[in-house]
Amino acid sequence: YDMDSTWLQNLSTLIKGSNKSNFDQDCETAAGNKCETSSIPTLLNLFVNFTDCNLDYTSPRSFKNASRVILRVGEVRFTSNVLSPSVSVQAYKLSLSDLCIHICNYRHPHNAENALLSCAHRYFHSEDLFVLGSNQRTSNQSLTSLDNDLSRMDFVSVAMLDALDAIILCSPRLKNQNGSSSQTDPAITVALTLGQLSLHT
């Protein structure tokens, strides 16, 4: 490990959007004064992707009515171009695809999910891999898909959405000397595009 490594400073510079490079720092150290450099705005392409995600919620045991809800998301994309110094309007885009909500009126354990994990028999006890309604411990040969397991645990699909696109525009408000804003446009503008929404009742 190099004790003089500057990866942490470089990462901080990248996130903050600073346009001051290592060459400028070396030049200041060697000459004792600042080098003449032009102030150039920096652009940071920010993107975050999540694929095949599940949000699982089980009601606490103190609740009178037991339930469990699973939100399945095929893909989540969040993108933005961050400029430094900041511009008058900053845009963000959020895209979701293949959303599905499953619900049941039981407080099922996570045994079916545990059995789908790689090398589950090495890290879980037998009782953690036993699926309710089955006479034997779940094995890879008996498992077909997550949809079949949800159906076997009496989960019901209540809503499905194939696509959702949201474009968010943020514009900082400029205040006058008296503290009031002269802008009439909203500070945040959201444009939504929905695909096909299916509700099962």
C-alpha positions as CSV (number, residue, x, y, z in Angstrom):
1,Y,0.0,0.0,0.0
2,D,1.3,3.4,-1.0
3,M,1.1,5.7,2.0
4,D,1.4,8.8,-0.3
5,S,-1.6,7.7,-2.3
6,T,-4.0,10.5,-3.2
7,W,-7.0,8.4,-4.3
8,L,-9.1,9.8,-1.4
9,Q,-8.4,13.4,-2.4
10,N,-9.1,12.6,-6.1
11,L,-12.4,11.0,-5.2
12,S,-13.4,14.0,-3.1
13,T,-12.4,16.3,-6.0
14,L,-14.5,14.3,-8.4
15,I,-17.6,14.4,-6.1
16,K,-17.3,18.1,-5.3
17,G,-16.8,18.9,-9.0
18,S,-13.6,20.9,-8.5
19,N,-11.6,21.8,-11.6
20,K,-8.3,22.1,-9.8
21,S,-6.0,19.3,-11.0
22,N,-2.9,17.9,-9.5
23,F,-0.8,19.8,-12.1
24,D,-2.1,23.1,-10.6
25,Q,-1.2,22.0,-7.1
26,D,2.3,20.9,-8.1
27,C,2.8,24.2,-10.0
28,E,1.8,26.2,-6.9
29,T,4.2,24.3,-4.7
30,A,7.1,24.6,-7.1
31,A,6.7,28.2,-8.1
32,G,5.4,29.5,-4.8
33,N,2.5,31.3,-6.6
34,K,-0.6,30.3,-8.5
35,C,-0.4,29.4,-12.1
36,E,-2.6,31.2,-14.6
37,T,-5.4,28.8,-15.4
38,S,-8.8,29.5,-17.0
39,S,-11.9,28.8,-14.9
40,I,-13.6,26.1,-16.7
41,P,-17.0,24.7,-15.5
42,T,-16.8,21.0,-14.7
43,L,-19.4,18.4,-15.7
44,L,-20.1,15.3,-13.6
45,N,-22.2,12.5,-15.2
46,L,-24.1,10.9,-12.4
47,F,-25.9,7.6,-12.9
48,V,-27.2,5.0,-10.5
49,N,-28.8,1.7,-11.6
50,F,-30.5,-1.0,-9.7
51,T,-31.6,-4.2,-11.4
52,D,-34.1,-6.9,-10.2
53,C,-34.8,-5.5,-6.7
54,N,-37.3,-6.6,-4.0
55,L,-38.6,-4.5,-1.2
56,D,-40.0,-6.8,1.5
57,Y,-42.1,-5.6,4.4
58,T,-43.5,-7.9,7.1
59,S,-45.8,-6.4,9.8
60,P,-44.6,-6.6,13.4
61,R,-45.9,-9.3,15.6
62,S,-47.6,-6.7,17.8
63,F,-50.0,-5.9,14.9
64,K,-53.4,-7.5,15.1
65,N,-53.6,-8.3,11.4
66,A,-50.6,-10.2,10.0
67,S,-49.4,-9.2,6.5
68,R,-46.5,-9.2,4.2
69,V,-45.9,-7.0,1.2
70,I,-43.3,-7.5,-1.6
71,L,-42.6,-4.8,-4.1
72,R,-40.7,-6.1,-7.1
73,V,-38.8,-3.7,-9.4
74,G,-37.2,-4.8,-12.6
75,E,-34.9,-1.8,-13.0
76,V,-34.3,1.6,-11.5
77,R,-32.3,4.3,-13.3
78,F,-31.3,7.7,-11.9
79,T,-29.3,10.0,-14.1
80,S,-28.2,13.6,-13.9
81,N,-25.5,15.9,-15.3
82,V,-24.1,17.9,-12.4
83,L,-22.4,21.2,-13.4
84,S,-20.0,23.2,-11.2
85,P,-20.5,26.0,-10.6
86,S,-24.2,25.4,-10.4
87,V,-26.5,26.5,-13.2
88,S,-29.9,28.1,-13.1
89,V,-31.7,24.8,-13.8
90,Q,-30.6,21.3,-12.7
91,A,-32.3,18.3,-14.3
92,Y,-32.8,14.8,-12.9
93,K,-34.3,11.7,-14.6
94,L,-35.8,8.7,-12.8
95,S,-36.9,5.6,-14.7
96,L,-38.6,2.6,-13.3
97,S,-39.7,-0.6,-15.1
98,D,-41.6,-3.7,-14.3
99,L,-43.1,-2.8,-10.9
100,C,-45.3,-5.4,-9.2
101,I,-46.8,-5.4,-5.7
102,H,-47.6,-8.8,-4.0
103,I,-49.5,-9.0,-0.7
104,C,-50.7,-11.8,1.6
105,N,-52.4,-12.0,5.0
106,Y,-49.7,-14.2,6.6
107,R,-46.5,-13.4,8.3
108,H,-44.4,-15.8,6.3
109,P,-40.7,-16.3,7.1
110,H,-38.0,-15.9,4.5
111,N,-37.3,-19.6,4.1
112,A,-38.2,-19.7,0.4
113,E,-35.8,-16.8,-0.3
114,N,-33.1,-18.4,1.8
115,A,-33.3,-21.6,-0.2
116,L,-32.7,-19.7,-3.5
117,L,-29.3,-18.4,-2.2
118,S,-26.1,-19.9,-3.4
119,C,-24.7,-22.6,-1.0
120,A,-27.7,-22.0,1.3
121,H,-27.3,-25.4,2.9
122,R,-23.9,-24.4,4.2
123,Y,-25.0,-21.2,6.0
124,F,-28.5,-21.9,7.1
125,H,-30.1,-24.3,9.5
126,S,-32.7,-26.8,8.2
127,E,-35.5,-24.9,9.9
128,D,-34.5,-21.8,7.9
129,L,-34.9,-23.7,4.6
130,F,-38.1,-25.4,5.4
131,V,-41.1,-24.0,3.3
132,L,-44.5,-24.0,4.9
133,G,-46.7,-26.6,3.2
134,S,-43.8,-28.8,2.1
135,N,-43.0,-32.1,3.8
136,Q,-39.2,-31.9,3.1
137,R,-36.5,-29.3,3.1
138,T,-36.5,-27.1,0.0
139,S,-33.8,-28.0,-2.5
140,N,-32.6,-26.5,-5.8
141,Q,-34.4,-29.3,-7.7
142,S,-37.8,-28.5,-6.2
143,L,-37.5,-24.8,-6.8
144,T,-38.6,-23.4,-10.2
145,S,-39.1,-19.6,-9.9
146,L,-39.9,-16.9,-7.4
147,D,-43.4,-16.5,-8.9
148,N,-44.2,-20.1,-8.1
149,D,-43.0,-19.7,-4.5
150,L,-45.1,-16.5,-4.1
151,S,-48.1,-18.4,-5.4
152,R,-47.5,-21.3,-3.1
153,M,-47.3,-18.9,-0.1
154,D,-50.7,-17.4,-1.1
155,F,-49.3,-14.1,-2.3
156,V,-51.6,-12.1,-4.6
157,S,-50.5,-9.6,-7.2
158,V,-52.5,-6.4,-6.6
159,A,-50.9,-3.9,-9.0
160,M,-48.5,-3.9,-11.9
161,L,-46.8,-1.0,-13.8
162,D,-44.6,-1.7,-16.8
163,A,-42.8,1.7,-17.0
164,L,-42.5,5.1,-15.2
165,D,-40.4,8.0,-16.3
166,A,-40.0,11.2,-14.2
167,I,-38.0,14.3,-15.2
168,I,-37.4,16.7,-12.3
169,L,-36.2,20.2,-12.9
170,C,-34.9,22.2,-10.0
171,S,-34.2,26.0,-10.2
172,P,-32.9,27.9,-7.2
173,R,-34.8,31.0,-6.4
174,L,-32.9,34.3,-6.6
175,K,-33.8,36.8,-3.9
176,N,-33.8,40.5,-4.1
177,Q,-32.2,42.8,-1.5
178,N,-35.4,42.9,0.5
179,G,-35.4,39.1,0.7
180,S,-38.3,38.5,-1.7
181,S,-38.1,36.3,-4.8
182,S,-38.7,37.9,-8.2
183,Q,-39.2,34.5,-10.0
184,T,-42.8,33.4,-10.7
185,D,-41.9,30.0,-12.0
186,P,-42.0,27.0,-9.6
187,A,-38.8,26.0,-8.0
188,I,-39.4,22.3,-8.8
189,T,-41.1,21.0,-11.9
190,V,-41.9,17.3,-12.3
191,A,-43.0,15.7,-15.6
192,L,-44.4,12.1,-15.2
193,T,-44.9,9.5,-18.0
194,L,-46.7,6.4,-17.0
195,G,-47.0,3.2,-18.9
196,Q,-49.7,0.5,-18.5
197,L,-51.0,0.3,-15.0
198,S,-53.0,-2.9,-14.0
199,L,-55.0,-3.2,-10.8
200,H,-56.2,-6.6,-9.6
201,T,-59.2,-6.6,-7.3
